[in-house]
Amino acid sequence: MRFTPSFLDDLRDRIPVSEVVGRSVKLKRQGREYAGLSPFNAEKTPSFFVNDQKGFYHCFSSGKHGDIFKFLMETEGVSFPEAVERVAEIAGVPMPKETPEEQQRQQARAGLVEIMEMAAKFFEGELQGRAGAAARGYLGGRGLSPATQAAFRMGYAPNDRSALKSHLRKAGVPIGDMVEAGLLVSGDDVPEPFDRFRDRIIFPIQDGRGRVIAFGGRAMQADAPAKYLNSPETPLFHKGATLFNHHRARAAAHPAGAVVAVEGYVDVIALAAAGIAHVVAPLGTALTAEQMELLWKMAPEPILCFDGDKAGRRAGFRAIETALPLLAPGRSLRFAFLPEGQDPDDLVRAEGREAVEAVLGRAAPLVEVLWSKELEASPTDTPERAAAFETRLKAALAAIRDETVRRHYQTAIEARLAGFGRSAVDARRSGGGRSAGGGRFVPNARGGGRGGPSRRPGAPFEALPITASATLRQSPLVGPGAGRLPGREVALVLAVVNHPQMLDDLAEPFAQLDLSTRDLDRLRRATLDAYAHGATTREAMRDVLSAADGGALLARADAALLASNWWVGPEADPRDAETAWRHAAALHIKVRALHRELRSAEQDFGRDFTDDNFRRIVEIQRQLSAAEGSEASIENFGGASGRTVRSM
């Protein structure tokens, strides 16, 4: 049986490689990849890796490499048609029928792709001609250079009802095919089909393989009935299952470890031109479930970037409603809201790439925005209204289908609700609790902390404050050293960078370290990725990390390394470095666990002011102090370096 490329691509898009491989190989996540023991050779150290973003597996021990179909053929000995049938069954997709009608339909689809390519070239040519002068001037005024215009294949549709139609007819394209491709407007009340796009800047919309399947057009005239116009639904184009710039962003998302969704074509193009290439946009409507699935195939926590006005917040809230039923372990969303009155295009032109990256760096997790969504729905200044707020939150959580994710959301929301009640009482005692706008008390974003700062109604979510406990305020995350990389974590990561051979035995514990900063996590993931691809010496590792835009981060980590962590440096004996690493990692795990226990104890004490709960806090603080003090025990070794390690 012959399978069309579109059918095979659809299966690849629907089913991650890890889902098929994971049925026969035990996989563990390592950065952006999954690792496991080779199914082709007996081994004790994982050398088999799966990358869902790139859609392949690779086995370093055997050299085997391929996609989901190749894996089933290699491991189960099935033929290619049988492998396709197996994947289609997993995906719940019916197998295509080899009928004359189906063959004819596929041929027609291929013909439409050719017609769309012809139309794209026509529009590109018109932009560069005399008729496109005003359009070129507009694009130049928006900061889009000729090189950027060419890269995105931008064009211009002349102000003529039959310009494209006449061009395609000369090439032998039937009128009916132009109508089916969505290029002409037709109907019972239309005597003669005419060009759909007229006097508009044209943005080609491409599928995941880069083929033009539709167009978006921006009107040149201010009084046009629609500022933006998209192609209609066609055999090639389904708006709710397509993302603008998908094929380019997919390639860029893997090295970036992220993908960003903005609201418009020009926003995408402006950010890409500024160097933020992992960016897409829906096509003029709210994000659909199909579009979110495409985003999750590129990154586990896509950032949705919205304008900071009311419309932007509403769009963010709609995205939450769509996403909640689809959440799964390790799969969520983050939300970045721009300063009010600005969109990404405005911000990047006015303040540059760094300003946009700063906004993206402050992206809030979904749970924060869900809380704010329900808080903004109505006042909470009476017990009854506060109860309604709580009911809305619980109803929203009921939409989460995954039981584990739902349970963790319930725990997080319950903790916030407990703090919410205390904050409201404290505010009323101090004579506050009423906002100038709506007569309601607005607690801090987390609902935690006593008498925490309140958010003015309508403020962008990026401004929502987070109240930290006294212990947390002294931590490297938010304390006086905020912005600096935490020393112990720096040592744990840099030791592996300088001694990558340790990953022969420590790959799994290194991949599972609970790191407190996104920068160190990026460096850790890049290190694992480089090691998996052959960087097994310090020189090779640092060369790869620097070449992958990690040079600045590596320099920050080197600068943050404490002199006492001598075992991290390249001069340390590898055996000493590994021994010290294991001690430091054990200490790190213990301290992080104690901090989590302390936060839980503080919440319990906030709900129930008992002596037992207070004593629990004191005891955990004592253990933390003892654990932190034991870090000095990693001083000297006896072994290969003539130093010793005192036990913790």
C-alpha positions in Angstrom: 0.0 0.0 0.0 1.2 3.5 -0.8 0.9 6.2 1.8 0.7 9.8 1.0 3.3 12.1 2.6 0.5 14.1 4.3 -0.9 10.9 6.0 2.5 10.0 7.3 3.2 13.5 8.5 -0.1 13.5 10.3 0.8 10.4 12.2 4.2 11.8 13.1 2.5 15.0 14.4 -0.1 13.1 16.4 2.2 10.5 18.2 5.5 11.5 19.9 8.3 9.1 19.3 8.7 8.6 23.0 5.2 7.3 23.2 5.9 4.5 20.7 9.4 3.8 22.0 8.3 3.9 25.6 6.1 0.9 25.1 9.2 -1.3 24.9 12.0 0.8 26.3 12.1 2.3 29.8 12.8 6.0 29.2 13.8 8.8 31.5 13.8 12.4 30.7 17.2 14.1 30.4 16.8 17.8 29.5 14.9 18.0 26.2 15.4 14.3 25.4 14.6 10.9 26.8 17.3 8.3 27.5 17.2 4.6 28.0 19.1 1.3 27.5 19.6 0.4 23.9 17.0 -2.1 22.6 19.5 -3.2 20.0 22.5 -4.0 22.2 23.0 -5.2 25.8 24.4 -2.4 27.9 24.4 -1.0 31.4 24.8 2.7 30.7 22.1 4.4 28.6 23.2 5.3 25.1 19.8 5.3 23.5 18.1 8.8 23.1 14.7 9.9 21.9 13.9 13.5 20.8 10.2 14.3 20.3 10.9 17.8 19.0 13.0 16.5 16.1 10.9 13.3 15.8 13.7 10.7 15.9 15.6 8.2 18.0 19.3 7.6 18.0 21.3 4.7 19.5 25.0 5.6 20.0 25.9 1.9 20.7 24.6 0.6 17.4 24.4 3.7 15.3 20.7 3.0 14.5 18.6 6.1 13.8 15.1 6.7 12.6 11.5 7.7 13.2 8.5 5.9 14.8 8.0 3.7 11.8 11.7 2.7 11.5 11.7 1.9 15.3 8.9 -0.6 14.9 10.5 -2.1 11.9 13.8 -2.5 13.7 12.5 -3.8 17.0 9.5 -5.9 15.9 10.5 -7.0 12.4 7.4 -5.7 10.8 7.1 -4.3 7.3 6.7 -0.6 6.7 2.9 -0.9 5.9 2.5 -2.9 9.1 4.4 -0.3 11.1 2.3 2.5 9.7 -0.9 0.5 10.6 0.4 0.0 14.1 1.1 3.7 14.6 -2.3 4.6 13.1 -4.0 2.3 15.6 -2.2 3.9 18.5 -3.2 7.4 17.2 -6.8 6.4 16.5 -6.5 7.4 12.9 -8.3 5.2 10.2 -6.1 3.8 7.5 -6.5 5.4 4.1 -8.5 3.3 1.6 -6.9 2.6 -1.7 -9.8 3.6 -3.8 -9.7 5.5 -7.1 -11.6 8.3 -5.3 -8.9 8.6 -2.7 -6.1 8.6 -5.2 -7.9 11.3 -7.1 -8.3 13.3 -4.0 -4.6 13.1 -3.2 -3.7 14.1 -6.7 -6.1 17.1 -6.4 -4.5 18.1 -3.1 -1.0 18.0 -4.7 -2.3 20.2 -7.5 -3.6 22.7 -5.0 -0.2 22.9 -3.4 1.3 23.8 -6.8 -1.4 26.5 -7.4 -0.7 28.0 -4.0 3.0 28.2 -4.7 2.3 29.9 -8.0 0.1 32.4 -6.2 2.8 33.1 -3.6 5.3 33.8 -6.3 2.9 36.2 -8.0 2.3 38.1 -4.8 6.1 38.3 -4.1 6.7 39.7 -7.6 3.9 42.3 -7.2 5.4 43.6 -3.9 8.7 44.3 -5.7 7.0 46.0 -8.7 5.6 49.4 -9.2 2.2 48.5 -7.7 3.8 47.4 -4.5 5.6 50.7 -3.7 3.2 51.8 -1.0 3.2 48.4 0.6 7.0 48.4 0.6 6.9 51.8 2.2 4.5 50.6 4.9 6.7 47.5 5.7 9.8 49.7 5.9 8.0 52.0 8.3 7.2 49.0 10.5 11.0 48.2 10.6 10.7 45.1 8.3 13.8 45.1 6.1 13.8 43.8 2.5 15.8 40.7 3.7 13.1 40.0 6.3 10.3 40.5 3.7 12.1 38.0 1.5 12.7 35.5 4.3 9.0 35.4 5.1 8.0 35.5 1.4 5.8 38.5 1.9 3.9 39.9 -1.1 1.3 42.3 -2.3 -2.2 41.7 -3.9 -2.9 44.5 -6.4 -6.1 46.5 -6.1 -7.7 44.6 -9.0 -10.5 42.1 -9.0 -8.9 39.8 -11.5 -5.1 40.3 -11.3 -4.3 36.9 -9.8 -7.1 35.1 -11.7 -5.8 36.4 -15.0 -2.2 35.4 -14.1 -3.2 31.9 -13.1 -5.4 31.4 -16.1 -2.5 32.2 -18.4 -0.7 29.3 -16.7 -3.6 27.0 -17.4 -5.1 26.8 -13.9 -8.9 26.1 -14.0 -11.2 28.6 -12.3 -12.7 25.8 -10.2 -9.2 24.9 -8.8 -8.6 28.6 -7.9 -11.9 28.6 -6.0 -11.1 25.4 -4.2 -7.8 26.8 -3.1 -9.5 29.8 -1.6 -8.0 32.3 -4.0 -11.2 33.5 -5.5 -14.6 34.5 -4.1 -17.5 32.6 -5.7 -21.1 31.8 -5.0 -24.6 31.6 -6.3 -24.9 35.4 -5.9 -21.5 36.1 -7.6 -21.9 36.2 -11.4 -18.1 35.9 -11.9 -15.5 34.7 -9.4 -13.0 37.4 -8.4 -9.8 37.7 -6.4 -10.3 37.3 -2.7 -7.2 39.4 -1.8 -7.1 43.0 -3.2 -4.9 45.9 -2.2 -3.4 43.9 0.7 0.0 43.0 2.0 0.2 39.2 1.8 1.6 36.9 4.4 2.0 33.3 3.2 0.8 30.7 5.7 2.8 27.5 5.5 2.3 24.0 6.9 4.8 22.1 9.1 6.8 21.2 6.0 7.0 24.7 4.7 4.5 24.4 1.9 2.2 27.4 1.2 -1.4 26.3 2.1 -3.1 29.7 2.7 -2.6 33.4 2.9 -3.3 36.2 5.3 -3.8 39.7 4.0 -3.5 43.1 5.7 -5.5 45.9 4.1 -3.7 49.0 2.9 -6.7 51.2 3.3 -7.9 52.2 6.7 -11.6 52.0 5.7 -11.4 48.4 4.5 -14.2 46.2 5.9 -11.6 43.9 7.5 -8.1 44.9 8.5 -6.9 41.3 8.3 -8.3 38.6 6.0 -7.4 35.0 5.9 -8.0 32.3 3.3 -11.1 30.3 4.0 -11.1 26.6 5.0 -9.9 24.5 2.1 -8.7 20.9 1.5 -5.2 22.2 2.4 -6.0 24.7 5.2 -7.7 24.2 8.5 -7.3 27.4 10.5 -7.7 25.9 13.9 -5.0 23.3 13.3 -2.4 25.6 11.8 0.2 28.0 13.4 1.8 30.9 11.5 5.6 30.3 11.2 5.3 26.7 12.6 7.9 25.2 10.3 10.6 27.8 11.2 9.7 27.9 14.9 9.9 24.1 15.2 13.5 24.1 14.0 14.4 27.0 16.4 12.5 25.7 19.5 14.8 22.7 20.1 18.0 24.6 20.8 16.0 27.4 22.6 14.2 24.8 24.7 11.0 27.0 24.4 8.4 28.3 22.0 6.5 31.6 22.2 3.0 32.2 20.9 2.0 35.8 20.1 -1.1 37.3 18.6 -0.2 38.5 15.1 1.8 38.0 11.9 3.8 41.2 12.2 4.6 40.4 15.9 6.0 37.0 14.8 8.1 38.5 12.0 9.4 41.4 14.1 10.5 39.1 16.9 12.1 36.6 14.4 14.0 39.5 12.8 15.3 40.5 16.2 16.7 37.0 16.8 13.7 35.4 18.7 13.0 32.7 16.1 11.0 30.2 18.2 7.8 32.2 17.8 4.4 31.4 16.3 0.9 32.9 16.1 -2.6 31.6 15.8 -4.6 32.9 12.8 -6.8 35.6 14.1 -8.7 33.5 16.7 -8.3 32.2 20.2 -5.8 29.3 20.5 -7.5 25.9 19.8 -6.8 22.5 21.4 -5.1 21.4 18.1 -2.8 24.5 18.1 -1.9 23.8 21.8 -1.0 20.2 20.8 1.4 21.6 18.2 2.9 23.9 20.8 3.5 21.1 23.2 5.3 19.1 20.5 7.8 21.9 20.4 8.2 22.6 24.2 6.7 21.3 27.4 5.8 24.8 28.7 5.1 27.1 25.8 4.9 30.9 26.7 1.7 32.6 25.6 2.5 36.3 25.1 -0.4 38.7 25.1 -0.9 42.4 25.0 -1.3 44.0 28.4 -4.7 45.5 27.8 -8.1 44.1 28.6 -8.4 42.3 25.3 -5.0 40.6 25.9 -6.1 39.4 29.4 -9.3 38.1 28.0 -7.3 36.2 25.3 -5.2 34.7 28.1 -8.2 33.7 30.1 -9.7 31.9 27.1 -6.5 30.0 26.6 -6.7 28.8 30.2 -10.2 27.4 29.6 -8.9 25.5 26.5 -5.8 24.2 28.2 -7.1 22.9 31.5 -8.6 19.7 30.2 -5.4 19.0 28.2 -2.8 19.4 31.0 -0.6 16.5 31.8 2.5 15.8 34.0 5.3 18.0 32.7 3.0 19.7 30.2 1.6 23.2 31.0 1.7 26.8 29.8 3.2 30.1 31.0 1.8 33.6 30.4 3.6 36.8 29.6 1.7 40.0 29.6 3.2 43.0 27.9 3.2 46.6 29.3 -0.3 48.1 28.6 -0.6 49.7 25.2 2.3 47.7 23.6 2.4 44.6 21.5 5.6 42.6 20.8 6.3 44.5 17.6 6.1 47.9 19.4 8.3 46.7 22.3 11.0 45.1 20.2 11.2 48.2 17.9 11.3 50.7 20.8 13.5 48.8 23.3 15.1 45.9 21.5 15.2 42.1 22.0 16.4 42.4 25.6 13.1 44.1 26.6 11.0 41.3 25.1 13.2 38.6 26.7 12.8 40.4 30.0 9.0 40.1 29.6 9.2 36.5 28.6 11.5 35.8 31.5 8.8 37.0 33.9 6.2 34.7 32.4 3.7 33.5 35.1 2.7 29.8 35.5 -0.8 28.8 34.6 -1.9 28.5 38.2 -1.1 32.1 38.9 -3.1 33.4 36.0 -6.0 31.0 36.8 -6.1 32.5 40.3 -6.1 36.1 38.9 -8.7 35.2 36.3 -11.3 34.1 38.9 -10.3 36.9 41.2 -11.1 39.5 38.5 -14.4 37.9 37.7 -16.2 39.7 40.7 -15.6 41.3 44.1 -14.7 39.2 47.1 -15.5 41.7 49.8 -18.1 39.6 51.6 -18.1 36.0 52.8 -20.7 35.1 50.1 -18.7 36.6 47.3 -15.5 35.0 48.6 -17.3 31.7 48.7 -18.4 32.2 45.0 -14.7 32.9 44.2 -13.7 29.6 45.8 -16.5 27.8 44.0 -15.4 29.1 40.6 -11.8 28.0 41.3 -12.9 24.5 42.2 -15.1 24.3 39.2 -12.2 25.3 36.9 -10.0 22.6 38.5 -12.6 20.0 37.8 -11.9 20.4 34.1 -8.4 19.0 34.5 -8.7 15.4 33.2 -5.3 14.1 34.5 -5.8 13.0 38.1 -2.3 13.7 39.2 -2.2 17.2 37.8 -5.6 17.9 39.2 -4.5 16.8 42.7 -1.5 19.1 42.6 -3.6 22.0 41.4 -6.1 21.4 44.2 -3.2 21.4 46.8 -1.8 24.7 45.4 -5.2 26.4 45.3 -6.1 25.3 48.8 -2.9 26.8 50.1 -3.7 30.1 48.3 -7.2 30.1 49.6 -6.0 29.7 53.2 -3.7 32.7 52.8 -6.4 34.6 51.0 -8.7 34.5 54.0 -5.9 35.6 56.4 -4.9 38.5 54.1 -8.5 39.8 53.9 -8.9 39.8 57.7 -5.6 41.6 58.2 -6.5 44.2 55.6 -9.9 44.9 57.2 -8.2 45.2 60.7 -5.8 47.8 59.3 -8.6 49.8 57.8 -7.8 48.8 54.2 -9.4 46.3 52.0 -11.2 48.5 49.5 -9.9 49.4 46.1 -10.7 52.6 44.4 -12.1 50.8 41.4 -14.4 48.1 42.6 -14.8 48.2 46.4 -13.1 44.8 46.9 -10.1 43.5 48.7 -7.4 42.2 46.2 -4.8 40.0 48.0 -1.4 39.3 46.6 -1.0 37.0 43.7 -0.3 33.9 45.7 -2.9 34.6 48.3 -0.2 34.0 50.9 1.6 36.1 53.5 0.1 38.5 56.1 -0.9 41.9 55.0 0.9 41.4 51.7 0.8 44.1 49.0 -2.3 44.3 46.9 -2.6 44.6 43.1 -4.4 47.6 41.6 -7.4 46.5 39.5 -6.4 46.0 35.9 -2.6 45.9 36.4 -0.7 43.6 34.0 -0.1 40.1 35.5 3.6 40.5 35.3 3.3 43.1 38.1 1.6 40.6 40.5 3.7 40.5 43.6 4.7 37.2 45.4 5.1 37.3 49.2 8.1 35.2 50.4 8.5 33.7 53.9 11.3 34.9 56.1 13.4 31.9 55.3 12.8 32.2 51.6 13.7 35.9 51.7 17.2 34.9 52.9 17.6 32.3 50.0 19.6 33.0 46.8 16.3 33.2 44.9 14.9 36.4 46.4 17.2 37.5 49.1 20.1 40.0 49.0 21.9 37.9 46.4 18.9 37.7 44.0 20.1 37.5 40.4 23.2 35.6 41.4 23.5 31.9 40.7 23.3 29.7 43.9 26.8 28.5 44.8 26.2 24.9 45.6 24.2 24.4 42.4 26.8 26.2 40.4 29.4 23.7 41.7 27.3 20.7 40.9 26.8 21.8 37.3 30.3 23.1 36.6 31.9 20.0 38.0 30.2 18.0 35.3 31.1 20.6 32.6 34.7 20.3 33.7 34.6 16.5 34.1 32.0 15.2 31.6 33.3 11.7 32.0 31.5 11.6 35.3 28.3 11.3 33.3 29.2 7.7 32.6 28.0 6.9 36.2 26.1 10.1 37.2 23.9 10.9 34.1 20.7 10.0 35.9 21.2 11.8 39.2 22.6 14.8 37.3 19.5 14.9 35.1 17.2 14.7 38.1 18.8 17.4 40.2 16.2 19.9 41.5 17.8 23.2 40.4 16.3 26.5 41.6 17.2 28.7 38.6 16.2 28.5 35.0 19.7 29.5 33.8 21.4 26.6 35.6 18.7 24.2 34.3 19.4 25.4 30.8 23.2 24.8 31.3 22.5 21.4 32.8 20.3 20.4 29.8 22.8 21.7 27.3 25.6 19.7 29.0 23.6 16.5 28.8 22.8 17.2 25.2 26.4 17.8 24.4 27.6 14.7 26.2 25.0 12.6 24.4 26.4 13.8 21.1 30.0 13.0 21.9 31.5 15.9 24.1 33.3 13.7 26.6 36.3 16.0 27.4 36.3 19.3 29.2 37.6 21.1 26.1 35.0 19.6 23.8 32.2 20.2 26.3 33.1 23.9 26.7 33.5 24.4 23.0 30.0 23.0 22.3 28.4 25.0 25.1 30.0 28.2 24.0 29.1 27.6 20.3 25.5 27.0 21.3 25.1 30.5 22.8 25.9 29.3 26.2 29.1 31.2 26.5 27.7 34.1 28.5 25.9 31.7 30.9 29.0 29.6 31.3 31.0 32.7 32.1 28.4 33.7 34.8 28.6 30.3 36.3 32.4 30.4 36.4 32.3 33.8 38.0 29.9 32.5 40.7 32.0 29.5 41.6 33.3 29.8 45.2 37.0 29.3 45.7 36.3 26.7 48.4 34.8 24.4 45.7 38.3 23.3 44.5 37.0 19.9 43.5 35.1 21.5 40.6 38.1 22.8 38.7 39.8 20.9 35.9 42.9 20.3 38.0 41.0 18.1 40.5 41.5 14.4 40.1 38.3 12.9 38.4 37.9 10.4 41.3 38.0 13.1 43.9 35.6 15.3 41.8 33.1 12.4 41.6 33.3 11.7 45.3 32.8 15.3 46.2 30.0 15.7 43.7 28.0 12.8 45.3 28.4 14.4 48.8 27.4 17.8 47.5 24.4 16.4 45.6 23.2 14.5 48.7 23.5 17.7 50.7 21.6 19.6 48.0 18.8 17.1 47.9 18.5 17.2 51.7 18.4 21.0 51.9 15.8 21.3 49.1 13.6 18.8 50.8 13.9 20.6 54.1 12.9 23.9 52.4 9.8 22.2 51.0 9.0 20.8 54.4 9.4 24.3 55.9 7.0 25.8 53.4 4.4 23.1 54.2 4.9 23.6 58.0 4.5 27.4 57.6 1.2 26.8 55.7 0.0 24.4 58.4 0.9 26.9 61.1 -1.0 29.6 59.2 -4.1 27.4 59.2 -3.8 26.2 62.8 -1.8 28.2 65.4 -0.8 25.3 67.7 2.3 24.7 69.7 3.0 21.4 67.8 2.9 23.2 64.4 5.3 25.9 65.7 7.7 23.4 67.2 7.7 21.6 63.8 8.9 24.9 62.1 11.6 25.4 64.7 12.9 21.8 64.3 13.0 22.1 60.5 14.9 25.3 60.8 17.4 23.6 63.2 17.9 20.8 60.6 18.4 23.3 57.9 21.0 25.2 59.9 22.8 21.9 60.6 22.7 20.8 56.9 23.9 24.2 55.6 26.7 24.1 58.1 27.8 20.7 56.9 28.8 22.1 53.5 32.2 23.1 55.0 32.9 19.4 55.6 33.8 19.0 51.9 37.2 20.5 52.3 40.1 18.1 51.8 40.6 14.7 50.2 43.0 11.9 51.0 42.7 9.8 47.9 44.3 10.8 44.6 44.7 14.4 45.6 46.0 13.9 49.0 42.8 15.3 50.6 40.1 13.8 52.8 36.3 14.3 53.0 34.7 14.3 56.4 31.3 12.7 56.4 28.2 14.7 56.8 
